[in-house]
């Protein structure tokens, strides 16, 4: 288990014992991944902030359900994912979410990407592909962690990641011409 995962697990267990100050540890260590994960689902930075806050409230409420050595990162992102899906199910964002080619919010692009070339490449990826790339590359999740979060097999995730990387390589090659 990674150092971050161990730190998050310990903090969640403290919260389960009514040490609410441990929420700050979790927030400091993992609020950005939760936020960007929510943005990738919702395509709206303001709603993503709300989901992020709701995720930390849910962590307080559900900390007693957490069982070490359960993967803390995946557990937290599963909470965020469920909150995002609930938001979408309520129909508030259904049309925007269903569009495979919906543009990514400029705020998200500015925070996540460091160059215009990378922005162009990421726009060519589907939301699911961007999520996979974000979790694997930016947040260093293992395929096992991503599998527990998404419900997809590790083999499928590896195959999908290969396809995503091939898309990125082609886009980089074409942008260099």
SULFENKA-V734583 format. One record per residue. PSI is psi in whole degrees, -180 to 180 (NA if undefined). OMEGA is omega in degrees with one decimal (999 if undefined). D_FIRST is the distance of its C-alpha to the first C-alpha in whole Angstrom. Layout:
psi=PSI omega=OMEGA d_first=D_FIRST
psi=PSI omega=OMEGA d_first=D_FIRST
//
This chain:
psi=140 omega=-178.1 d_first=0
psi=162 omega=178.0 d_first=4
psi=-43 omega=179.4 d_first=7
psi=-43 omega=-179.9 d_first=8
psi=-41 omega=178.4 d_first=6
psi=-42 omega=178.9 d_first=7
psi=-45 omega=179.2 d_first=10
psi=-43 omega=179.4 d_first=11
psi=-47 omega=180.0 d_first=10
psi=-42 omega=-179.8 d_first=12
psi=-40 omega=178.7 d_first=15
psi=-42 omega=178.3 d_first=15
psi=-35 omega=175.4 d_first=16
psi=-43 omega=178.9 d_first=18
psi=-40 omega=179.0 d_first=20
psi=-25 omega=178.0 d_first=20
psi=22 omega=176.1 d_first=22
psi=23 omega=173.1 d_first=24
psi=83 omega=-174.5 d_first=23
psi=-23 omega=178.2 d_first=24
psi=-22 omega=179.5 d_first=23
psi=-18 omega=176.8 d_first=20
psi=-36 omega=178.4 d_first=20
psi=-39 omega=176.7 d_first=21
psi=-46 omega=-179.7 d_first=18
psi=-45 omega=-179.5 d_first=16
psi=-48 omega=-179.1 d_first=19
psi=-37 omega=-175.5 d_first=19
psi=-26 omega=-167.0 d_first=16
psi=12 omega=-179.4 d_first=16
psi=-38 omega=-179.8 d_first=19
psi=-49 omega=177.5 d_first=20
psi=-39 omega=178.6 d_first=18
psi=-45 omega=-179.6 d_first=19
psi=-52 omega=-177.9 d_first=23
psi=-33 omega=175.7 d_first=23
psi=-45 omega=179.1 d_first=21
psi=-40 omega=177.8 d_first=24
psi=-40 omega=-178.3 d_first=26
psi=-29 omega=176.6 d_first=26
psi=-44 omega=-168.1 d_first=27
psi=-22 omega=-178.0 d_first=30
psi=31 omega=-178.4 d_first=31
psi=116 omega=-174.8 d_first=32
psi=-35 omega=-179.3 d_first=31
psi=-44 omega=177.1 d_first=32
psi=-35 omega=178.5 d_first=31
psi=-38 omega=176.1 d_first=28
psi=-42 omega=177.9 d_first=28
psi=-43 omega=178.9 d_first=29
psi=-41 omega=179.2 d_first=26
psi=-47 omega=179.4 d_first=24
psi=-42 omega=178.7 d_first=26
psi=-33 omega=178.5 d_first=26
psi=-43 omega=-179.2 d_first=22
psi=-30 omega=172.8 d_first=22
psi=-43 omega=178.9 d_first=25
psi=-35 omega=177.2 d_first=23
psi=-43 omega=178.2 d_first=20
psi=-45 omega=-176.7 d_first=23
psi=-34 omega=-172.1 d_first=24
psi=5 omega=-176.3 d_first=22
psi=-34 omega=179.0 d_first=19
psi=-17 omega=179.2 d_first=20
psi=-14 omega=-178.5 d_first=19
psi=134 omega=179.9 d_first=16
psi=111 omega=174.7 d_first=14
psi=142 omega=10.3 d_first=11
psi=34 omega=176.7 d_first=8
psi=148 omega=-178.7 d_first=10
psi=110 omega=-175.5 d_first=8
psi=-41 omega=-179.6 d_first=10
psi=-47 omega=-179.3 d_first=10
psi=-38 omega=179.9 d_first=12
psi=-45 omega=-180.0 d_first=14
psi=-46 omega=-179.5 d_first=15
psi=-27 omega=175.3 d_first=16
psi=-39 omega=175.3 d_first=18
psi=-48 omega=179.7 d_first=20
psi=-43 omega=179.7 d_first=21
psi=-46 omega=-179.7 d_first=22
psi=-40 omega=177.3 d_first=24
psi=-41 omega=177.0 d_first=26
psi=-47 omega=-179.2 d_first=27
psi=-38 omega=176.5 d_first=28
psi=-41 omega=177.9 d_first=30
psi=-45 omega=-179.8 d_first=31
psi=-40 omega=-179.2 d_first=32
psi=-31 omega=178.1 d_first=34
psi=-5 omega=172.9 d_first=36
psi=0 omega=-176.4 d_first=38
psi=-25 omega=-178.6 d_first=37
psi=14 omega=-171.2 d_first=36
psi=-47 omega=-178.0 d_first=36
psi=-42 omega=179.8 d_first=39
psi=-39 omega=-178.6 d_first=37
psi=-38 omega=-176.1 d_first=34
psi=-23 omega=179.0 d_first=36
psi=115 omega=-177.6 d_first=37
psi=-23 omega=-174.9 d_first=35
psi=22 omega=179.2 d_first=36
psi=135 omega=-179.3 d_first=36
psi=149 omega=176.3 d_first=35
psi=141 omega=-178.8 d_first=32
psi=139 omega=178.4 d_first=33
psi=-34 omega=177.8 d_first=34
psi=-43 omega=179.9 d_first=32
psi=-44 omega=-179.9 d_first=29
psi=-45 omega=-177.9 d_first=30
psi=-38 omega=-178.9 d_first=31
psi=-33 omega=-172.5 d_first=28
psi=-36 omega=-173.9 d_first=26
psi=144 omega=-177.7 d_first=28
psi=-3 omega=-179.7 d_first=30
psi=157 omega=177.8 d_first=32
psi=-35 omega=179.1 d_first=35
psi=-44 omega=179.3 d_first=34
psi=-38 omega=177.4 d_first=31
psi=-46 omega=179.0 d_first=32
psi=-39 omega=179.7 d_first=34
psi=-46 omega=-178.2 d_first=32
psi=-32 omega=177.8 d_first=29
psi=-25 omega=-179.6 d_first=32
psi=-9 omega=179.5 d_first=33
psi=148 omega=175.7 d_first=30
psi=164 omega=177.3 d_first=30
psi=-40 omega=179.1 d_first=28
psi=-41 omega=178.4 d_first=25
psi=-42 omega=177.6 d_first=25
psi=-42 omega=178.3 d_first=24
psi=-47 omega=-179.9 d_first=22
psi=-47 omega=-179.9 d_first=20
psi=-43 omega=179.8 d_first=21
psi=-48 omega=-178.5 d_first=19
psi=-40 omega=-175.6 d_first=16
psi=-47 omega=-172.4 d_first=15
psi=-51 omega=-174.6 d_first=17
psi=-42 omega=-174.8 d_first=17
psi=4 omega=171.4 d_first=14
psi=38 omega=174.7 d_first=12
psi=148 omega=173.0 d_first=11
psi=165 omega=176.8 d_first=10
psi=-32 omega=178.1 d_first=13
psi=-42 omega=178.7 d_first=11
psi=-43 omega=179.3 d_first=10
psi=-38 omega=178.6 d_first=14
psi=-44 omega=179.8 d_first=15
psi=-28 omega=179.5 d_first=14
psi=-41 omega=-173.5 d_first=16
psi=-20 omega=-176.4 d_first=19
psi=7 omega=178.4 d_first=20
psi=152 omega=-179.6 d_first=21
psi=155 omega=178.3 d_first=20
psi=-38 omega=179.3 d_first=17
psi=-45 omega=178.1 d_first=21
psi=-42 omega=179.8 d_first=22
psi=-41 omega=178.5 d_first=20
psi=-42 omega=178.1 d_first=20
psi=-44 omega=178.7 d_first=24
psi=-40 omega=179.8 d_first=24
psi=-40 omega=177.0 d_first=22
psi=-42 omega=178.9 d_first=25
psi=-41 omega=178.5 d_first=27
psi=-46 omega=-179.9 d_first=26
psi=-36 omega=176.9 d_first=26
psi=-42 omega=176.7 d_first=29
psi=-45 omega=-179.6 d_first=31
psi=-42 omega=-180.0 d_first=29
psi=-44 omega=178.0 d_first=31
psi=-45 omega=-179.6 d_first=34
psi=-40 omega=178.4 d_first=34
psi=-43 omega=178.7 d_first=34
psi=-46 omega=-178.8 d_first=36
psi=-35 omega=-179.5 d_first=39
psi=-22 omega=179.1 d_first=38
psi=-15 omega=-178.8 d_first=39
psi=NA omega=999 d_first=43
//
